[in-house]
């Protein structure tokens, strides 16, 4: 079964988000830092009056911190919206069943949500 995905360029890799979970893509948003936040939390951004955490996708995937926030894909997770940073402009693409592994958004952001709750 084929579906649609939003492809994010992060470091040297490309990762797919289920398109139905993506709210929108922000280009060069103003991110307000949060002192004392976990390493993966770059800050927050205002999306039409809603405060959305912006997460360093590279750190969430186990890599080194990225450089800046050129693009942020705002996606719906079980814990609410979250912005995932992409190095290049995200693109939509068809995803034939089994050919591309879609990121599990809820599992990806869960450690950050837990760290924030514990802090």
N, CA, C and O atoms as CSV, one atom per row, in Angstrom:
chain,resi,resn,atom,element,x,y,z
A,1,UNK,N,N,0.841,-1.183,0.000
A,1,UNK,CA,C,0.000,0.000,0.000
A,1,UNK,C,C,0.887,1.247,0.000
A,1,UNK,O,O,1.781,1.362,0.838
A,2,UNK,N,N,0.658,2.164,-0.908
A,2,UNK,CA,C,1.465,3.383,-1.004
A,2,UNK,C,C,0.798,4.499,-0.218
A,2,UNK,O,O,-0.427,4.578,-0.132
A,3,UNK,N,N,1.638,5.366,0.357
A,3,UNK,CA,C,1.157,6.531,1.078
A,3,UNK,C,C,2.020,7.712,0.708
A,3,UNK,O,O,2.844,7.623,-0.202
A,4,UNK,N,N,1.839,8.814,1.401
A,4,UNK,CA,C,2.627,10.011,1.167
A,4,UNK,C,C,3.457,10.297,2.415
A,4,UNK,O,O,3.028,10.027,3.536
A,5,UNK,N,N,4.641,10.844,2.203
A,5,UNK,CA,C,5.526,11.183,3.313
A,5,UNK,C,C,6.152,12.535,3.046
A,5,UNK,O,O,6.225,12.998,1.908
A,6,UNK,N,N,6.603,13.157,4.127
A,6,UNK,CA,C,7.401,14.365,4.028
A,6,UNK,C,C,8.832,13.947,4.299
A,6,UNK,O,O,9.141,13.432,5.374
A,7,UNK,N,N,9.714,14.169,3.323
A,7,UNK,CA,C,11.110,13.767,3.458
A,7,UNK,C,C,11.914,14.911,4.058
A,7,UNK,O,O,11.917,16.027,3.538
A,8,UNK,N,N,12.603,14.615,5.174
A,8,UNK,CA,C,13.442,15.591,5.855
A,8,UNK,C,C,14.904,15.265,5.619
A,8,UNK,O,O,15.323,14.119,5.781
A,9,UNK,N,N,15.676,16.260,5.241
A,9,UNK,CA,C,17.117,16.119,5.115
A,9,UNK,C,C,17.717,16.508,6.461
A,9,UNK,O,O,17.561,17.641,6.916
A,10,UNK,N,N,18.413,15.546,7.100
A,10,UNK,CA,C,19.015,15.773,8.416
A,10,UNK,C,C,20.432,15.229,8.354
A,10,UNK,O,O,20.638,14.021,8.237
A,11,UNK,N,N,21.408,16.125,8.431
A,11,UNK,CA,C,22.792,15.688,8.290
A,11,UNK,C,C,22.972,15.062,6.923
A,11,UNK,O,O,22.578,15.641,5.910
A,12,UNK,N,N,23.571,13.868,6.895
A,12,UNK,CA,C,23.812,13.182,5.631
A,12,UNK,C,C,22.651,12.275,5.230
A,12,UNK,O,O,22.697,11.649,4.171
A,13,UNK,N,N,21.612,12.196,6.060
A,13,UNK,CA,C,20.521,11.273,5.786
A,13,UNK,C,C,19.214,11.950,5.426
A,13,UNK,O,O,19.055,13.161,5.582
A,14,UNK,N,N,18.289,11.149,4.946
A,14,UNK,CA,C,16.923,11.596,4.666
A,14,UNK,C,C,15.977,10.723,5.464
A,14,UNK,O,O,16.154,9.507,5.544
A,15,UNK,N,N,14.981,11.344,6.046
A,15,UNK,CA,C,14.041,10.642,6.907
A,15,UNK,C,C,12.626,11.029,6.512
A,15,UNK,O,O,12.381,12.153,6.074
A,16,UNK,N,N,11.694,10.092,6.669
A,16,UNK,CA,C,10.322,10.309,6.224
A,16,UNK,C,C,9.369,10.425,7.404
A,16,UNK,O,O,9.414,9.628,8.342
A,17,UNK,N,N,8.513,11.427,7.338
A,17,UNK,CA,C,7.428,11.591,8.304
A,17,UNK,C,C,6.126,11.243,7.607
A,17,UNK,O,O,5.938,11.592,6.441
A,18,UNK,N,N,5.224,10.561,8.300
A,18,UNK,CA,C,3.913,10.306,7.679
A,18,UNK,C,C,3.239,11.653,7.368
A,18,UNK,O,O,3.049,12.468,8.270
A,19,UNK,N,N,2.888,11.883,6.130
A,19,UNK,CA,C,2.346,13.174,5.708
A,19,UNK,C,C,1.083,13.552,6.472
A,19,UNK,O,O,0.841,14.732,6.728
A,20,UNK,N,N,0.284,12.566,6.833
A,20,UNK,CA,C,-0.966,12.874,7.534
A,20,UNK,C,C,-0.718,13.433,8.941
A,20,UNK,O,O,-1.631,13.987,9.554
A,21,UNK,N,N,0.516,13.292,9.460
A,21,UNK,CA,C,0.849,13.828,10.789
A,21,UNK,C,C,1.490,15.219,10.715
A,21,UNK,O,O,1.703,15.859,11.745
A,22,UNK,N,N,1.797,15.684,9.499
A,22,UNK,CA,C,2.470,16.968,9.330
A,22,UNK,C,C,1.436,18.090,9.220
A,22,UNK,O,O,0.538,18.058,8.378
A,23,UNK,N,N,1.593,19.078,10.097
A,23,UNK,CA,C,0.684,20.220,10.109
A,23,UNK,C,C,1.122,21.254,9.078
A,23,UNK,O,O,0.306,21.739,8.293
A,24,UNK,N,N,2.422,21.593,9.080
A,24,UNK,CA,C,2.959,22.555,8.131
A,24,UNK,C,C,4.477,22.583,8.225
A,24,UNK,O,O,5.069,21.995,9.130
A,25,UNK,N,N,5.099,23.281,7.273
A,25,UNK,CA,C,6.548,23.465,7.270
A,25,UNK,C,C,6.831,24.959,7.380
A,25,UNK,O,O,6.287,25.768,6.629
A,26,UNK,N,N,7.697,25.306,8.334
A,26,UNK,CA,C,8.083,26.701,8.541
A,26,UNK,C,C,9.478,26.915,7.957
A,26,UNK,O,O,10.365,26.079,8.130
A,27,UNK,N,N,9.661,28.019,7.276
A,27,UNK,CA,C,10.968,28.336,6.705
A,27,UNK,C,C,11.624,29.425,7.554
A,27,UNK,O,O,11.099,30.532,7.671
A,28,UNK,N,N,12.786,29.097,8.150
A,28,UNK,CA,C,13.548,30.056,8.944
A,28,UNK,C,C,12.779,30.690,10.078
A,28,UNK,O,O,12.823,31.911,10.231
A,29,UNK,N,N,12.074,29.907,10.886
A,29,UNK,CA,C,11.283,30.512,11.963
A,29,UNK,C,C,12.166,31.129,13.050
A,29,UNK,O,O,13.326,30.752,13.212
A,30,UNK,N,N,11.603,32.073,13.781
A,30,UNK,CA,C,12.281,32.648,14.937
A,30,UNK,C,C,12.029,31.711,16.111
A,30,UNK,O,O,10.895,31.560,16.568
A,31,UNK,N,N,13.095,31.087,16.591
A,31,UNK,CA,C,12.995,30.123,17.688
A,31,UNK,C,C,13.471,30.804,18.973
A,31,UNK,O,O,14.584,31.327,19.030
A,32,UNK,N,N,12.632,30.793,19.986
A,32,UNK,CA,C,12.969,31.380,21.281
A,32,UNK,C,C,13.595,30.281,22.142
A,32,UNK,O,O,12.938,29.282,22.435
A,33,UNK,N,N,14.862,30.454,22.553
A,33,UNK,CA,C,15.540,29.432,23.366
A,33,UNK,C,C,14.872,29.242,24.726
A,33,UNK,O,O,14.260,30.164,25.267
A,34,UNK,N,N,14.999,28.038,25.265
A,34,UNK,CA,C,14.486,27.716,26.598
A,34,UNK,C,C,15.667,27.344,27.496
A,34,UNK,O,O,16.204,26.244,27.366
A,35,UNK,N,N,16.083,28.226,28.396
A,35,UNK,CA,C,17.207,27.907,29.282
A,35,UNK,C,C,16.918,26.645,30.100
A,35,UNK,O,O,15.818,26.475,30.626
A,36,UNK,N,N,17.907,25.775,30.198
A,36,UNK,CA,C,17.775,24.559,30.989
A,36,UNK,C,C,17.031,23.430,30.308
A,36,UNK,O,O,16.795,22.390,30.922
A,37,UNK,N,N,16.653,23.616,29.044
A,37,UNK,CA,C,15.930,22.564,28.321
A,37,UNK,C,C,16.887,21.446,27.937
A,37,UNK,O,O,18.094,21.672,27.843
A,38,UNK,N,N,16.361,20.228,27.712
A,38,UNK,CA,C,17.218,19.127,27.244
A,38,UNK,C,C,17.928,19.511,25.943
A,38,UNK,O,O,17.462,20.386,25.213
A,39,UNK,N,N,19.052,18.858,25.660
A,39,UNK,CA,C,19.868,19.177,24.491
A,39,UNK,C,C,19.078,19.175,23.183
A,39,UNK,O,O,19.335,19.990,22.298
A,40,UNK,N,N,18.134,18.271,23.066
A,40,UNK,CA,C,17.378,18.152,21.820
A,40,UNK,C,C,16.357,19.267,21.625
A,40,UNK,O,O,15.830,19.428,20.524
A,41,UNK,N,N,16.066,20.039,22.666
A,41,UNK,CA,C,15.076,21.113,22.567
A,41,UNK,C,C,15.793,22.417,22.240
A,41,UNK,O,O,16.527,22.956,23.069
A,42,UNK,N,N,15.578,22.915,21.038
A,42,UNK,CA,C,16.221,24.153,20.613
A,42,UNK,C,C,15.488,25.374,21.138
A,42,UNK,O,O,16.071,26.452,21.255
A,43,UNK,N,N,14.214,25.208,21.452
A,43,UNK,CA,C,13.399,26.303,21.954
A,43,UNK,C,C,11.957,26.106,21.530
A,43,UNK,O,O,11.501,24.984,21.309
A,44,UNK,N,N,11.248,27.226,21.421
A,44,UNK,CA,C,9.844,27.174,21.011
A,44,UNK,C,C,9.603,28.194,19.902
A,44,UNK,O,O,10.358,29.151,19.734
A,45,UNK,N,N,8.544,27.963,19.162
A,45,UNK,CA,C,8.131,28.862,18.092
A,45,UNK,C,C,6.623,29.070,18.217
A,45,UNK,O,O,5.895,28.174,18.644
A,46,UNK,N,N,6.171,30.245,17.844
A,46,UNK,CA,C,4.749,30.570,17.873
A,46,UNK,C,C,4.154,30.225,16.510
A,46,UNK,O,O,4.549,30.786,15.487
A,47,UNK,N,N,3.209,29.302,16.511
A,47,UNK,CA,C,2.519,28.921,15.275
A,47,UNK,C,C,1.061,29.346,15.426
A,47,UNK,O,O,0.243,28.624,15.997
A,48,UNK,N,N,0.758,30.516,14.909
A,48,UNK,CA,C,-0.595,31.087,14.985
A,48,UNK,C,C,-1.163,31.036,16.402
A,48,UNK,O,O,-2.289,30.589,16.618
A,49,UNK,N,N,-0.362,31.504,17.363
A,49,UNK,CA,C,-0.814,31.589,18.748
A,49,UNK,C,C,-0.570,30.351,19.586
A,49,UNK,O,O,-0.827,30.372,20.790
A,50,UNK,N,N,-0.086,29.280,18.996
A,50,UNK,CA,C,0.210,28.055,19.749
A,50,UNK,C,C,1.723,27.929,19.903
A,50,UNK,O,O,2.468,28.030,18.928
A,51,UNK,N,N,2.164,27.706,21.140
A,51,UNK,CA,C,3.586,27.543,21.409
A,51,UNK,C,C,3.972,26.098,21.108
A,51,UNK,O,O,3.421,25.161,21.686
A,52,UNK,N,N,4.934,25.931,20.186
A,52,UNK,CA,C,5.337,24.600,19.726
A,52,UNK,C,C,6.827,24.408,20.008
A,52,UNK,O,O,7.640,25.239,19.602
A,53,UNK,N,N,7.200,23.317,20.703
A,53,UNK,CA,C,8.630,23.058,20.920
A,53,UNK,C,C,9.321,22.714,19.605
A,53,UNK,O,O,8.763,22.014,18.760
A,54,UNK,N,N,10.542,23.217,19.446
A,54,UNK,CA,C,11.341,22.929,18.258
A,54,UNK,C,C,12.463,21.997,18.690
A,54,UNK,O,O,13.248,22.320,19.582
A,55,UNK,N,N,12.528,20.840,18.048
A,55,UNK,CA,C,13.465,19.791,18.440
A,55,UNK,C,C,14.549,19.601,17.388
A,55,UNK,O,O,14.288,19.665,16.186
A,56,UNK,N,N,15.759,19.368,17.857
A,56,UNK,CA,C,16.888,19.105,16.965
A,56,UNK,C,C,16.781,17.658,16.502
A,56,UNK,O,O,17.115,16.733,17.242
A,57,UNK,N,N,16.319,17.474,15.286
A,57,UNK,CA,C,16.082,16.129,14.757
A,57,UNK,C,C,17.358,15.300,14.759
A,57,UNK,O,O,17.309,14.100,15.026
A,58,UNK,N,N,18.505,15.920,14.463
A,58,UNK,CA,C,19.777,15.190,14.452
A,58,UNK,C,C,20.072,14.596,15.827
A,58,UNK,O,O,20.495,13.443,15.918
A,59,UNK,N,N,19.857,15.358,16.891
A,59,UNK,CA,C,20.087,14.862,18.252
A,59,UNK,C,C,19.101,13.746,18.583
A,59,UNK,O,O,19.481,12.739,19.180
A,60,UNK,N,N,17.837,13.919,18.199
A,60,UNK,CA,C,16.831,12.882,18.461
A,60,UNK,C,C,17.196,11.558,17.795
A,60,UNK,O,O,16.871,10.484,18.300
A,61,UNK,N,N,17.876,11.653,16.655
A,61,UNK,CA,C,18.265,10.449,15.913
A,61,UNK,C,C,19.632,9.919,16.350
A,61,UNK,O,O,20.160,8.986,15.745
A,62,UNK,N,N,20.208,10.518,17.406
A,62,UNK,CA,C,21.469,10.024,17.950
A,62,UNK,C,C,22.709,10.663,17.359
A,62,UNK,O,O,23.819,10.185,17.596
A,63,UNK,N,N,22.549,11.728,16.599
A,63,UNK,CA,C,23.691,12.389,15.975
A,63,UNK,C,C,24.136,13.637,16.708
A,63,UNK,O,O,23.643,13.951,17.791
A,64,UNK,N,N,25.069,14.339,16.106
A,64,UNK,CA,C,25.569,15.599,16.655
A,64,UNK,C,C,24.532,16.694,16.419
A,64,UNK,O,O,23.741,16.609,15.480
A,65,UNK,N,N,24.532,17.716,17.265
A,65,UNK,CA,C,23.577,18.816,17.068
A,65,UNK,C,C,23.702,19.430,15.686
A,65,UNK,O,O,24.798,19.555,15.140
A,66,UNK,N,N,22.558,19.813,15.129
A,66,UNK,CA,C,22.539,20.439,13.817
A,66,UNK,C,C,22.951,21.902,13.916
A,66,UNK,O,O,23.201,22.424,15.003
A,67,UNK,N,N,23.014,22.542,12.775
A,67,UNK,CA,C,23.410,23.954,12.721
A,67,UNK,C,C,22.228,24.792,12.276
A,67,UNK,O,O,21.927,24.850,11.084
A,68,UNK,N,N,21.556,25.438,13.209
A,68,UNK,CA,C,20.465,26.340,12.868
A,68,UNK,C,C,19.134,25.652,12.659
A,68,UNK,O,O,18.985,24.449,12.874
A,69,UNK,N,N,18.165,26.458,12.230
A,69,UNK,CA,C,16.809,25.956,11.995
A,69,UNK,C,C,16.295,26.461,10.650
A,69,UNK,O,O,15.337,27.232,10.599
A,70,UNK,N,N,16.936,26.023,9.549
A,70,UNK,CA,C,16.491,26.516,8.238
A,70,UNK,C,C,15.037,26.158,7.923
A,70,UNK,O,O,14.306,26.964,7.348
A,71,UNK,N,N,14.628,24.959,8.298
A,71,UNK,CA,C,13.247,24.512,8.087
A,71,UNK,C,C,12.795,23.745,9.318
A,71,UNK,O,O,13.571,23.011,9.930
A,72,UNK,N,N,11.525,23.925,9.673
A,72,UNK,CA,C,10.945,23.191,10.790
A,72,UNK,C,C,9.628,22.593,10.313
A,72,UNK,O,O,8.724,23.310,9.884
A,73,UNK,N,N,9.535,21.263,10.396
A,73,UNK,CA,C,8.295,20.568,10.059
A,73,UNK,C,C,7.500,20.410,11.349
A,73,UNK,O,O,7.950,19.742,12.279
A,74,UNK,N,N,6.330,21.018,11.408
A,74,UNK,CA,C,5.469,20.920,12.586
A,74,UNK,C,C,4.584,19.695,12.393
A,74,UNK,O,O,3.792,19.614,11.454
A,75,UNK,N,N,4.743,18.743,13.311
A,75,UNK,CA,C,4.008,17.482,13.207
A,75,UNK,C,C,3.200,17.231,14.472
A,75,UNK,O,O,3.562,17.684,15.558
A,76,UNK,N,N,2.111,16.509,14.314
A,76,UNK,CA,C,1.267,16.150,15.452
A,76,UNK,C,C,1.792,14.856,16.067
A,76,UNK,O,O,1.978,13.852,15.379
A,77,UNK,N,N,2.027,14.903,17.390
A,77,UNK,CA,C,2.448,13.710,18.121
A,77,UNK,C,C,1.406,13.431,19.196
A,77,UNK,O,O,0.501,14.238,19.408
A,78,UNK,N,N,1.526,12.302,19.872
A,78,UNK,CA,C,0.583,11.955,20.929
A,78,UNK,C,C,0.595,13.000,22.047
A,78,UNK,O,O,-0.419,13.203,22.715
A,79,UNK,N,N,1.736,13.664,22.254
A,79,UNK,CA,C,1.873,14.656,23.315
A,79,UNK,C,C,1.586,16.077,22.836
A,79,UNK,O,O,1.739,17.024,23.608
A,80,UNK,N,N,1.177,16.243,21.587
A,80,UNK,CA,C,0.921,17.571,21.049
A,80,UNK,C,C,1.857,17.872,19.896
A,80,UNK,O,O,2.672,17.026,19.528
A,81,UNK,N,N,1.757,19.060,19.319
A,81,UNK,CA,C,2.595,19.389,18.170
A,81,UNK,C,C,4.057,19.526,18.560
A,81,UNK,O,O,4.380,19.930,19.677
A,82,UNK,N,N,4.939,19.183,17.623
A,82,UNK,CA,C,6.379,19.331,17.820
A,82,UNK,C,C,6.991,19.734,16.493
A,82,UNK,O,O,6.582,19.251,15.437
A,83,UNK,N,N,7.969,20.618,16.550
A,83,UNK,CA,C,8.677,21.040,15.354
A,83,UNK,C,C,9.970,20.265,15.211
A,83,UNK,O,O,10.773,20.224,16.143
A,84,UNK,N,N,10.182,19.653,14.067
A,84,UNK,CA,C,11.394,18.879,13.800
A,84,UNK,C,C,12.231,19.624,12.766
A,84,UNK,O,O,11.744,19.948,11.683
A,85,UNK,N,N,13.487,19.894,13.101
A,85,UNK,CA,C,14.365,20.672,12.236
A,85,UNK,C,C,14.858,19.833,11.065
A,85,UNK,O,O,15.222,18.669,11.227
A,86,UNK,N,N,14.864,20.446,9.880
A,86,UNK,CA,C,15.414,19.831,8.675
A,86,UNK,C,C,16.462,20.781,8.099
A,86,UNK,O,O,16.287,21.999,8.129
A,87,UNK,N,N,17.543,20.223,7.579
A,87,UNK,CA,C,18.624,21.035,7.012
A,87,UNK,C,C,18.256,21.620,5.646
A,87,UNK,O,O,18.671,22.728,5.307
A,88,UNK,N,N,17.487,20.878,4.880
A,88,UNK,CA,C,17.080,21.320,3.554
A,88,UNK,C,C,15.571,21.395,3.478
A,88,UNK,O,O,14.869,20.933,4.378
A,89,UNK,N,N,15.075,21.977,2.401
A,89,UNK,CA,C,13.624,22.116,2.256
A,89,UNK,C,C,12.965,20.739,2.157
A,89,UNK,O,O,13.289,19.959,1.262
A,90,UNK,N,N,12.040,20.441,3.078
A,90,UNK,CA,C,11.351,19.143,3.030
A,90,UNK,C,C,10.525,18.996,1.751
A,90,UNK,O,O,9.989,19.972,1.227
A,91,UNK,N,N,10.435,17.779,1.269
A,91,UNK,CA,C,9.707,17.468,0.043
A,91,UNK,C,C,8.692,16.366,0.316
A,91,UNK,O,O,8.933,15.479,1.135
A,92,UNK,N,N,7.563,16.424,-0.369
A,92,UNK,CA,C,6.607,15.320,-0.270
A,92,UNK,C,C,6.950,14.294,-1.340
A,92,UNK,O,O,7.432,14.628,-2.423
A,93,UNK,N,N,6.688,13.045,-1.006
A,93,UNK,CA,C,6.993,11.966,-1.941
A,93,UNK,C,C,6.083,10.780,-1.653
A,93,UNK,O,O,5.674,10.569,-0.512
A,94,UNK,N,N,5.765,10.005,-2.689
A,94,UNK,CA,C,5.023,8.768,-2.455
A,94,UNK,C,C,5.927,7.766,-1.753
A,94,UNK,O,O,7.136,7.734,-1.982
A,95,UNK,N,N,5.335,6.960,-0.910
A,95,UNK,CA,C,6.100,5.950,-0.178
A,95,UNK,C,C,5.483,4.584,-0.456
A,95,UNK,O,O,4.487,4.213,0.164
A,96,UNK,N,N,6.071,3.836,-1.385
A,96,UNK,CA,C,5.579,2.480,-1.623
A,96,UNK,C,C,5.768,1.645,-0.362
A,96,UNK,O,O,6.802,1.743,0.300
A,97,UNK,N,N,4.792,0.837,-0.032
A,97,UNK,CA,C,4.851,0.028,1.181
A,97,UNK,C,C,6.152,-0.721,1.337
A,97,UNK,O,O,6.581,-1.439,0.434
A,98,UNK,N,N,6.785,-0.550,2.499
A,98,UNK,CA,C,7.992,-1.286,2.840
A,98,UNK,C,C,9.292,-0.733,2.294
A,98,UNK,O,O,10.359,-1.198,2.695
A,99,UNK,N,N,9.252,0.247,1.388
A,99,UNK,CA,C,10.496,0.741,0.794
A,99,UNK,C,C,11.187,1.806,1.638
A,99,UNK,O,O,12.413,1.909,1.618
A,100,UNK,N,N,10.427,2.585,2.368
A,100,UNK,CA,C,10.998,3.623,3.230
A,100,UNK,C,C,10.377,3.459,4.605
A,100,UNK,O,O,9.161,3.329,4.741
A,101,UNK,N,N,11.229,3.466,5.628
A,101,UNK,CA,C,10.718,3.366,6.986
A,101,UNK,C,C,10.334,4.757,7.473
A,101,UNK,O,O,11.165,5.664,7.509
A,102,UNK,N,N,9.073,4.916,7.848
A,102,UNK,CA,C,8.603,6.189,8.370
A,102,UNK,C,C,9.045,6.336,9.823
A,102,UNK,O,O,9.025,5.370,10.585
A,103,UNK,N,N,9.443,7.546,10.202
A,103,UNK,CA,C,9.820,7.800,11.587
A,103,UNK,C,C,8.601,7.642,12.481
A,103,UNK,O,O,7.507,8.086,12.132
A,104,UNK,N,N,8.789,7.015,13.627
A,104,UNK,CA,C,7.742,6.902,14.637
A,104,UNK,C,C,7.814,8.168,15.484
A,104,UNK,O,O,8.611,8.252,16.418
A,105,UNK,N,N,6.980,9.152,15.156
A,105,UNK,CA,C,7.039,10.454,15.811
A,105,UNK,C,C,6.884,10.374,17.317
A,105,UNK,O,O,7.613,11.036,18.056
A,106,UNK,N,N,5.936,9.564,17.778
A,106,UNK,CA,C,5.691,9.477,19.217
A,106,UNK,C,C,6.907,8.908,19.951
A,106,UNK,O,O,7.276,9.405,21.015
A,107,UNK,N,N,7.522,7.879,19.394
A,107,UNK,CA,C,8.714,7.295,20.016
A,107,UNK,C,C,9.897,8.248,19.930
A,107,UNK,O,O,10.728,8.291,20.837
A,108,UNK,N,N,9.980,9.014,18.843
A,108,UNK,CA,C,11.093,9.933,18.644
A,108,UNK,C,C,11.090,11.057,19.676
A,108,UNK,O,O,12.144,11.424,20.196
A,109,UNK,N,N,9.924,11.601,19.974
A,109,UNK,CA,C,9.852,12.740,20.899
A,109,UNK,C,C,9.636,12.326,22.354
A,109,UNK,O,O,9.769,13.163,23.247
A,110,UNK,N,N,9.309,11.072,22.616
A,110,UNK,CA,C,9.021,10.637,23.988
A,110,UNK,C,C,10.157,10.912,24.976
A,110,UNK,O,O,9.879,11.403,26.070
A,111,UNK,N,N,11.431,10.619,24.649
A,111,UNK,CA,C,12.496,10.894,25.612
A,111,UNK,C,C,12.603,12.372,25.977
A,111,UNK,O,O,12.927,12.705,27.117
A,112,UNK,N,N,12.339,13.246,25.038
A,112,UNK,CA,C,12.400,14.689,25.311
A,112,UNK,C,C,11.252,15.085,26.238
A,112,UNK,O,O,11.447,15.852,27.180
A,113,UNK,N,N,10.076,14.569,25.973
A,113,UNK,CA,C,8.914,14.874,26.825
A,113,UNK,C,C,9.147,14.362,28.249
A,113,UNK,O,O,8.808,15.034,29.223
A,114,UNK,N,N,9.734,13.158,28.358
A,114,UNK,CA,C,10.014,12.595,29.682
A,114,UNK,C,C,11.060,13.404,30.416
A,114,UNK,O,O,10.926,13.639,31.617
A,115,UNK,N,N,12.114,13.843,29.708
A,115,UNK,CA,C,13.164,14.643,30.329
A,115,UNK,C,C,12.600,15.972,30.812
A,115,UNK,O,O,12.972,16.454,31.882
A,116,UNK,N,N,11.717,16.558,30.038
A,116,UNK,CA,C,11.092,17.823,30.430
A,116,UNK,C,C,10.202,17.666,31.641
A,116,UNK,O,O,10.157,18.547,32.499
A,117,UNK,N,N,9.493,16.551,31.720
A,117,UNK,CA,C,8.617,16.297,32.861
A,117,UNK,C,C,9.419,16.020,34.126
A,117,UNK,O,O,8.989,16.359,35.229
A,118,UNK,N,N,10.585,15.403,33.962
A,118,UNK,CA,C,11.415,15.069,35.126
A,118,UNK,C,C,12.175,16.276,35.655
A,118,UNK,O,O,12.533,16.323,36.832
A,119,UNK,N,N,12.429,17.282,34.758
A,119,UNK,CA,C,13.220,18.446,35.133
A,119,UNK,C,C,12.442,19.443,35.843
A,119,UNK,O,O,12.975,20.485,36.226
